Amino acid sequence: MSVFTRQYTKLLRPEKRISRSLIRPRNIYRITTYKGGNPPTKAAGESRYVFVIGILGEKVHCIKLNPINPLHFTQLIAKLRDKRQPVSSDLRLEYMLKKFDPTGNNLFDAYIKNNSKLYNKEFKNYRTYITSKITNVFEIRFEQEVLENLFGEKTSTAEKRAIIREETSQPDNEIE
Protein backbone atom coordinates (compact mmCIF):
# COMPACT_ATOMS: atom_id res chain seq x y z
CA MET A 1 0.00 0.00 0.00
CA SER A 2 1.28 3.45 -0.84
CA VAL A 3 2.11 5.69 2.07
CA PHE A 4 -0.88 8.04 1.81
CA THR A 5 -3.55 5.82 0.25
CA ARG A 6 -5.47 5.31 3.49
CA GLN A 7 -5.65 9.08 4.04
CA TYR A 8 -6.96 9.59 0.51
CA THR A 9 -9.65 6.94 0.94
CA LYS A 10 -11.13 8.98 3.78
CA LEU A 11 -10.62 12.42 2.23
CA LEU A 12 -11.79 11.67 -1.30
CA ARG A 13 -15.49 11.03 -0.79
CA PRO A 14 -18.06 10.54 -2.06
CA GLU A 15 -17.34 8.65 -5.25
CA LYS A 16 -19.55 7.57 -8.10
CA ARG A 17 -18.93 4.86 -10.67
CA ILE A 18 -18.83 6.34 -14.15
CA SER A 19 -18.25 5.29 -17.73
CA ARG A 20 -14.65 5.63 -18.91
CA SER A 21 -15.93 7.97 -21.64
CA LEU A 22 -16.79 10.50 -18.90
CA ILE A 23 -13.18 10.86 -17.69
CA ARG A 24 -12.20 14.54 -17.95
CA PRO A 25 -9.10 16.61 -17.19
CA ARG A 26 -8.81 18.35 -13.79
CA ASN A 27 -10.82 15.71 -11.96
CA ILE A 28 -9.87 12.99 -9.50
CA TYR A 29 -10.66 9.33 -10.18
CA ARG A 30 -10.13 5.95 -8.59
CA ILE A 31 -9.27 3.33 -11.19
CA THR A 32 -9.84 -0.15 -9.82
CA THR A 33 -9.62 -2.29 -12.96
CA TYR A 34 -7.24 -1.68 -15.84
CA LYS A 35 -6.72 -4.35 -18.52
CA GLY A 36 -3.01 -4.88 -18.88
CA GLY A 37 -2.26 -3.57 -15.39
CA ASN A 38 -0.20 -5.67 -13.02
CA PRO A 39 -2.44 -6.83 -11.41
CA PRO A 40 -5.39 -5.69 -13.55
CA THR A 41 -7.68 -5.16 -10.55
CA LYS A 42 -6.57 -3.28 -7.48
CA ALA A 43 -8.90 -2.98 -4.53
CA ALA A 44 -8.96 -1.14 -1.22
CA GLY A 45 -5.53 0.25 -0.35
CA GLU A 46 -4.07 -0.63 -3.74
CA SER A 47 -6.59 1.34 -5.81
CA ARG A 48 -5.13 3.87 -8.20
CA TYR A 49 -6.15 7.40 -7.19
CA VAL A 50 -5.31 9.75 -10.05
CA PHE A 51 -5.62 13.43 -10.90
CA VAL A 52 -6.15 13.68 -14.65
CA ILE A 53 -3.93 16.33 -16.21
CA GLY A 54 -5.06 15.94 -19.81
CA ILE A 55 -6.40 13.64 -22.48
CA LEU A 56 -4.83 13.21 -25.89
CA GLY A 57 -6.66 10.82 -28.19
CA GLU A 58 -7.07 7.51 -26.34
CA LYS A 59 -4.45 8.38 -23.69
CA VAL A 60 -5.34 9.73 -20.28
CA HIS A 61 -2.37 11.58 -18.75
CA CYS A 62 -2.40 11.87 -14.98
CA ILE A 63 -0.45 11.83 -11.77
CA LYS A 64 -1.01 9.03 -9.31
CA LEU A 65 -1.93 10.53 -5.95
CA ASN A 66 -1.14 7.55 -3.72
CA PRO A 67 2.51 8.53 -3.00
CA ILE A 68 1.71 12.26 -2.57
CA ASN A 69 0.97 13.76 0.82
CA PRO A 70 -2.69 14.93 0.73
CA LEU A 71 -1.64 18.32 2.10
CA HIS A 72 0.63 18.93 -0.90
CA PHE A 73 -2.05 17.85 -3.33
CA THR A 74 -4.70 20.05 -1.72
CA GLN A 75 -2.27 22.99 -1.94
CA LEU A 76 -2.10 22.35 -5.70
CA ILE A 77 -5.89 22.25 -5.94
CA ALA A 78 -6.10 25.56 -4.04
CA LYS A 79 -3.65 27.16 -6.51
CA LEU A 80 -5.71 25.89 -9.45
CA ARG A 81 -8.96 27.27 -8.01
CA ASP A 82 -10.89 29.59 -10.31
CA LYS A 83 -12.34 32.04 -7.79
CA ARG A 84 -14.94 33.25 -10.28
CA GLN A 85 -16.69 29.87 -10.06
CA PRO A 86 -18.91 28.72 -7.17
CA VAL A 87 -17.78 26.01 -4.78
CA SER A 88 -20.35 23.23 -4.86
CA SER A 89 -20.31 19.52 -4.12
CA ASP A 90 -22.77 19.17 -7.01
CA LEU A 91 -20.11 20.27 -9.50
CA ARG A 92 -17.22 18.28 -10.91
CA LEU A 93 -13.88 19.53 -9.64
CA GLU A 94 -12.93 20.64 -13.17
CA TYR A 95 -15.61 23.37 -13.10
CA MET A 96 -14.10 24.92 -9.97
CA LEU A 97 -10.55 24.98 -11.36
CA LYS A 98 -8.82 27.19 -13.92
CA LYS A 99 -9.06 26.13 -17.55
CA PHE A 100 -6.07 24.56 -19.33
CA ASP A 101 -5.55 23.05 -22.74
CA PRO A 102 -7.16 19.58 -23.15
CA THR A 103 -3.77 17.82 -23.40
CA GLY A 104 -2.73 19.17 -20.00
CA ASN A 105 0.70 20.30 -21.19
CA ASN A 106 0.48 23.80 -19.73
CA LEU A 107 -1.00 22.51 -16.44
CA PHE A 108 1.82 19.99 -16.10
CA ASP A 109 4.57 22.47 -17.06
CA ALA A 110 3.31 25.34 -14.90
CA TYR A 111 2.17 23.56 -11.72
CA ILE A 112 3.38 19.96 -11.49
CA LYS A 113 6.64 19.36 -13.32
CA ASN A 114 8.85 21.48 -11.06
CA ASN A 115 7.05 20.71 -7.80
CA SER A 116 9.05 17.90 -6.15
CA LYS A 117 6.27 17.36 -3.59
CA LEU A 118 3.91 16.33 -6.39
CA TYR A 119 6.15 14.81 -9.02
CA ASN A 120 9.61 13.28 -8.74
CA LYS A 121 11.58 10.23 -9.77
CA GLU A 122 11.10 8.56 -6.39
CA PHE A 123 7.29 8.72 -6.69
CA LYS A 124 7.21 7.29 -10.23
CA ASN A 125 3.70 8.75 -10.33
CA TYR A 126 3.26 10.10 -13.86
CA ARG A 127 0.84 7.71 -15.55
CA THR A 128 -0.84 7.27 -18.90
CA TYR A 129 -3.83 5.01 -19.30
CA ILE A 130 -5.46 3.86 -22.52
CA THR A 131 -9.15 4.70 -22.24
CA SER A 132 -10.35 1.42 -23.78
CA LYS A 133 -8.39 -0.57 -21.15
CA ILE A 134 -10.02 1.18 -18.18
CA THR A 135 -12.80 -1.10 -16.99
CA ASN A 136 -13.86 0.21 -13.58
CA VAL A 137 -13.47 3.87 -12.70
CA PHE A 138 -15.02 6.05 -10.01
CA GLU A 139 -15.23 9.84 -10.05
CA ILE A 140 -14.35 11.51 -6.78
CA ARG A 141 -16.30 14.46 -5.49
CA PHE A 142 -15.73 16.27 -2.24
CA GLU A 143 -18.36 16.95 0.39
CA GLN A 144 -19.42 20.62 0.53
CA GLU A 145 -17.75 21.31 3.87
CA VAL A 146 -14.46 19.78 2.73
CA LEU A 147 -14.56 21.86 -0.48
CA GLU A 148 -15.18 25.04 1.44
CA ASN A 149 -12.30 24.28 3.77
CA LEU A 150 -9.93 23.35 0.96
CA PHE A 151 -10.77 26.43 -1.09
CA GLY A 152 -11.26 28.79 1.85
CA GLU A 153 -9.27 31.90 1.10
CA LYS A 154 -8.58 32.55 4.75
CA THR A 155 -7.52 28.98 5.52
CA SER A 156 -3.85 28.77 6.44
CA THR A 157 -1.60 25.79 5.74
CA ALA A 158 -1.79 24.82 9.43
CA GLU A 159 -5.60 24.91 9.28
CA LYS A 160 -5.62 22.81 6.08
CA ARG A 161 -3.33 20.30 7.75
CA ALA A 162 -5.74 20.12 10.70
CA ILE A 163 -8.72 19.69 8.34
CA ILE A 164 -7.01 16.83 6.50
CA ARG A 165 -5.99 15.21 9.79
CA GLU A 166 -9.56 15.50 11.09
CA GLU A 167 -11.12 14.16 7.87
CA THR A 168 -8.76 11.18 7.71
CA SER A 169 -9.07 10.30 11.39
CA GLN A 170 -12.86 10.18 11.56
CA PRO A 171 -14.34 6.68 11.45
CA ASP A 172 -16.49 5.83 8.48
CA ASN A 173 -20.22 5.90 9.17
CA GLU A 174 -21.17 3.95 6.08
CA ILE A 175 -23.19 0.78 6.11
CA GLU A 176 -21.62 -1.93 4.01
FIMARKE-314198 format. One line per 4 residues: number of its first residue (from 1); their letters; for each residue y, x, z of N, C-alpha, C. Coordinates in steps of 0.2 Angstrom, whole numbers, plus 5000, padded with zeros to 4 digits. Layout:
<tikols>
NUM) A) Y,X,Z,Y,X,Z,Y,X,Z ~ ...
</tikols>
This chain:
<tikols>
1) MSVF) 4994,5004,5000,5000,5000,5000,5006,5004,5000 ~ 5011,5003,4996,5017,5006,4996,5021,5005,5002 ~ 5025,5010,5004,5028,5011,5010,5032,5004,5012 ~ 5036,5001,5007,5040,4996,5009,5038,4989,5007
5) TRQY) 5032,4988,5004,5029,4982,5001,5029,4977,5006 ~ 5027,4978,5012,5027,4973,5017,5034,4970,5019 ~ 5039,4974,5019,5045,4972,5020,5048,4967,5014 ~ 5046,4969,5008,5048,4965,5003,5045,4958,5003
9) TKLL) 5038,4958,5005,5035,4952,5005,5038,4947,5009 ~ 5041,4949,5014,5045,4944,5019,5052,4943,5017 ~ 5055,4948,5013,5062,4947,5011,5063,4943,5005 ~ 5058,4944,5000,5058,4941,4994,5055,4934,4993
13) RPEK) 5058,4929,4996,5055,4923,4996,5061,4918,4994 ~ 5059,4912,4992,5053,4910,4990,5051,4912,4983 ~ 5045,4911,4980,5043,4913,4974,5040,4907,4970 ~ 5040,4908,4964,5038,4902,4959,5034,4905,4954
17) RISR) 5028,4903,4952,5024,4905,4947,5028,4903,4940 ~ 5028,4908,4935,5032,4906,4929,5028,4909,4923 ~ 5029,4906,4918,5026,4909,4911,5029,4916,4910 ~ 5026,4920,4907,5028,4927,4905,5034,4926,4900
21) SLIR) 5034,4921,4897,5040,4920,4892,5047,4919,4895 ~ 5046,4917,4902,5052,4916,4905,5055,4922,4909 ~ 5052,4928,4908,5054,4934,4912,5061,4936,4908 ~ 5066,4937,4913,5073,4939,4910,5075,4945,4914
25) PRNI) 5080,4949,4911,5083,4955,4914,5087,4952,4920 ~ 5088,4957,4925,5092,4956,4931,5089,4951,4936 ~ 5082,4950,4936,5079,4946,4940,5073,4950,4943 ~ 5070,4947,4949,5065,4951,4952,5059,4947,4951
29) YRIT) 5053,4950,4950,5047,4947,4949,5041,4950,4953 ~ 5036,4946,4954,5030,4949,4957,5024,4948,4952 ~ 5022,4954,4949,5017,4954,4944,5010,4955,4948 ~ 5006,4950,4947,4999,4951,4951,4994,4953,4946
33) TYKG) 4994,4950,4940,4989,4952,4935,4992,4955,4929 ~ 4989,4961,4927,4992,4964,4921,4986,4967,4917 ~ 4984,4964,4911,4978,4966,4907,4980,4974,4906 ~ 4975,4978,4907,4976,4985,4906,4978,4989,4912
37) GNPP) 4980,4985,4917,4982,4989,4923,4976,4991,4927 ~ 4977,4996,4931,4972,4999,4935,4973,4998,4942 ~ 4970,4993,4946,4966,4988,4943,4970,4982,4940 ~ 4967,4978,4936,4972,4973,4932,4975,4968,4937
41) TKAA) 4971,4966,4942,4974,4962,4947,4976,4965,4954 ~ 4982,4964,4956,4984,4967,4963,4986,4961,4967 ~ 4983,4961,4973,4985,4955,4977,4988,4958,4984 ~ 4991,4954,4987,4994,4955,4994,4999,4961,4994
45) GESR) 4997,4966,4998,5001,4972,4998,5001,4977,4992 ~ 4997,4976,4987,4997,4980,4981,5001,4976,4975 ~ 5003,4970,4976,5007,4967,4971,5012,4971,4968 ~ 5014,4971,4962,5019,4974,4959,5026,4970,4959
49) YVFV) 5030,4972,4964,5037,4969,4964,5041,4973,4959 ~ 5045,4970,4955,5049,4973,4950,5056,4970,4949 ~ 5060,4974,4947,5067,4972,4945,5068,4973,4938 ~ 5068,4968,4934,5068,4969,4927,5075,4972,4925
53) IGIL) 5075,4977,4921,5082,4980,4919,5083,4978,4912 ~ 5078,4977,4908,5080,4975,4901,5073,4973,4897 ~ 5074,4970,4892,5068,4968,4888,5070,4970,4880 ~ 5065,4974,4877,5066,4976,4871,5060,4974,4867
57) GEKV) 5060,4969,4863,5054,4967,4859,5049,4964,4864 ~ 5043,4967,4864,5038,4965,4868,5037,4969,4875 ~ 5042,4973,4876,5042,4978,4882,5047,4976,4887 ~ 5044,4975,4893,5049,4973,4899,5050,4980,4902
61) HCIK) 5056,4982,4903,5058,4988,4906,5060,4986,4913 ~ 5058,4990,4918,5059,4988,4925,5058,4994,4930 ~ 5061,4993,4936,5059,4998,4941,5055,4994,4946 ~ 5050,4998,4948,5045,4995,4953,5049,4996,4960
65) LNPI) 5049,4990,4964,5053,4990,4970,5049,4993,4976 ~ 5042,4993,4976,5038,4994,4981,5040,5001,4985 ~ 5041,5006,4981,5043,5013,4985,5050,5013,4987 ~ 5054,5008,4986,5061,5009,4987,5063,5005,4994
69) NPLH) 5067,5008,4998,5069,5005,5004,5073,4999,5002 ~ 5071,4993,5005,5075,4987,5004,5082,4987,5005 ~ 5084,4991,5009,5092,4992,5011,5095,4995,5004 ~ 5092,5000,5001,5095,5003,4996,5095,4998,4990
73) FTQL) 5089,4994,4989,5089,4990,4983,5095,4984,4984 ~ 5095,4982,4990,5100,4976,4991,5107,4979,4990 ~ 5108,4986,4992,5115,4989,4990,5116,4989,4983 ~ 5111,4990,4979,5112,4990,4972,5114,4982,4969
77) IAKL) 5110,4978,4972,5111,4971,4970,5118,4969,4972 ~ 5121,4971,4978,5128,4969,4980,5133,4973,4975 ~ 5131,4979,4972,5136,4982,4967,5136,4978,4961 ~ 5130,4975,4959,5129,4971,4953,5132,4964,4953
81) RDKR) 5134,4962,4959,5136,4955,4960,5142,4954,4956 ~ 5142,4948,4952,5148,4946,4948,5151,4940,4953 ~ 5157,4942,4956,5160,4938,4961,5163,4932,4958 ~ 5164,4931,4952,5166,4925,4949,5161,4920,4949
85) QPVS) 5155,4921,4950,5149,4917,4950,5148,4914,4957 ~ 5145,4908,4958,5144,4905,4964,5137,4909,4967 ~ 5136,4909,4973,5130,4911,4976,5126,4905,4978 ~ 5120,4904,4975,5116,4898,4976,5109,4900,4975
89) SDLR) 5105,4897,4980,5098,4898,4979,5094,4895,4974 ~ 5098,4890,4971,5096,4886,4965,5096,4890,4958 ~ 5100,4895,4959,5101,4899,4952,5097,4906,4952 ~ 5095,4908,4946,5091,4914,4945,5096,4919,4947
93) LEYM) 5094,4925,4950,5098,4931,4952,5102,4933,4946 ~ 5099,4933,4940,5103,4935,4934,5110,4932,4933 ~ 5111,4926,4935,5117,4922,4934,5122,4924,4940 ~ 5120,4927,4945,5125,4929,4950,5127,4937,4949
97) LKKF) 5124,4940,4944,5125,4947,4943,5129,4948,4937 ~ 5132,4954,4936,5136,4956,4930,5131,4956,4924 ~ 5134,4955,4919,5131,4955,4912,5130,4962,4910 ~ 5124,4963,4907,5123,4970,4903,5119,4968,4897
101) DPTG) 5119,4973,4893,5115,4972,4886,5108,4970,4888 ~ 5105,4967,4883,5098,4964,4884,5093,4970,4885 ~ 5094,4976,4882,5089,4981,4883,5089,4984,4890 ~ 5095,4984,4893,5096,4986,4900,5098,4994,4900
105) NNLF) 5100,4996,4894,5101,5004,4894,5108,5005,4898 ~ 5113,5001,4898,5119,5002,4901,5118,5001,4909 ~ 5114,4996,4911,5113,4995,4918,5109,5001,4921 ~ 5104,5003,4917,5100,5009,4920,5104,5015,4920
109) DAYI) 5108,5017,4915,5112,5023,4915,5118,5023,4920 ~ 5121,5017,4921,5127,5017,4926,5125,5016,4933 ~ 5119,5012,4934,5118,5011,4941,5111,5014,4944 ~ 5106,5015,4940,5100,5017,4943,5098,5024,4941
113) KNNS) 5099,5027,4935,5097,5033,4933,5099,5039,4938 ~ 5105,5039,4940,5107,5044,4945,5107,5043,4952 ~ 5104,5037,4954,5104,5035,4961,5097,5037,4963 ~ 5096,5043,4967,5090,5045,4969,5086,5041,4974
117) KLYN) 5090,5036,4977,5087,5031,4982,5083,5026,4978 ~ 5085,5025,4972,5082,5020,4968,5077,5022,4963 ~ 5078,5028,4960,5074,5031,4955,5074,5038,4955 ~ 5067,5041,4956,5066,5048,4956,5059,5050,4955
121) KEFK) 5058,5056,4953,5051,5058,4951,5046,5056,4956 ~ 5048,5057,4963,5043,5055,4968,5041,5048,4968 ~ 5045,5044,4967,5044,5036,4967,5039,5035,4961 ~ 5040,5038,4955,5036,5036,4949,5037,5028,4948
125) NYRT) 5043,5026,4948,5044,5019,4948,5047,5015,4942 ~ 5048,5019,4937,5051,5016,4931,5044,5014,4927 ~ 5044,5007,4925,5039,5004,4922,5040,5001,4916 ~ 5036,5000,4911,5036,4996,4906,5030,4992,4905
129) YITS) 5031,4985,4904,5025,4981,4904,5025,4977,4897 ~ 5020,4976,4894,5019,4973,4887,5019,4965,4889 ~ 5023,4961,4887,5024,4954,4889,5017,4951,4888 ~ 5013,4952,4882,5007,4948,4881,5002,4950,4886
133) KITN) 5002,4956,4889,4997,4958,4894,4998,4956,4901 ~ 5004,4953,4903,5006,4950,4909,5003,4943,4910 ~ 4998,4942,4914,4994,4936,4915,4997,4932,4921 ~ 4998,4934,4926,5001,4931,4932,5007,4934,4935
137) VFEI) 5013,4930,4934,5019,4933,4937,5023,4927,4940 ~ 5026,4929,4946,5030,4925,4950,5038,4927,4950 ~ 5042,4922,4949,5049,4924,4950,5051,4923,4957 ~ 5055,4928,4959,5058,4928,4966,5065,4925,4966
141) RFEQ) 5066,4921,4971,5072,4918,4973,5073,4919,4980 ~ 5080,4920,4982,5081,4921,4989,5083,4915,4992 ~ 5082,4914,4998,5085,4908,5002,5092,4909,5002 ~ 5096,4903,5003,5103,4903,5003,5106,4907,5008
145) EVLE) 5104,4907,5014,5107,4911,5019,5106,4919,5018 ~ 5100,4921,5015,5099,4928,5014,5104,4930,5008 ~ 5105,4926,5003,5109,4927,4998,5116,4928,5000 ~ 5118,4924,5004,5125,4924,5007,5126,4930,5011
149) NLFG) 5121,4932,5015,5121,4939,5019,5121,4945,5014 ~ 5117,4945,5009,5117,4950,5005,5123,4951,5001 ~ 5126,4946,4999,5132,4946,4995,5139,4946,4999 ~ 5138,4945,5005,5144,4944,5009,5149,4950,5009
153) EKTS) 5155,4948,5007,5160,4954,5005,5162,4957,5012 ~ 5161,4954,5017,5163,4957,5024,5157,4960,5027 ~ 5151,4960,5024,5145,4962,5028,5145,4970,5027 ~ 5144,4973,5032,5144,4981,5032,5137,4983,5031
157) TAEK) 5136,4989,5030,5129,4992,5029,5125,4991,5035 ~ 5128,4992,5041,5124,4991,5047,5122,4984,5048 ~ 5126,4979,5046,5125,4972,5046,5119,4970,5041 ~ 5119,4973,5035,5114,4972,5030,5107,4975,5033
161) RAII) 5108,4980,5036,5101,4983,5039,5099,4979,5044 ~ 5103,4976,5048,5101,4971,5054,5098,4965,5050 ~ 5101,4962,5045,5098,4956,5042,5092,4958,5039 ~ 5091,4963,5035,5084,4965,5033,5079,4966,5038
165) REET) 5081,4969,5043,5076,4970,5049,5074,4963,5052 ~ 5079,4959,5053,5077,4952,5055,5073,4948,5051 ~ 5075,4948,5044,5071,4944,5039,5064,4947,5039 ~ 5063,4953,5039,5056,4956,5039,5052,4956,5045
169) SQPD) 5055,4955,5051,5051,4955,5057,5050,4948,5059 ~ 5052,4943,5056,5051,4936,5058,5044,4934,5055 ~ 5040,4930,5060,5033,4928,5057,5034,4923,5052 ~ 5029,4923,5048,5029,4918,5042,5027,4911,5046
173) NEIE) 5031,4906,5043,5030,4899,5046,5026,4895,5041 ~ 5023,4898,5036,5020,4894,5030,5013,4892,5032 ~ 5011,4886,5030,5004,4884,5031,5000,4886,5024 ~ 4994,4890,5026,4990,4892,5020,4984,4888,5019
</tikols>
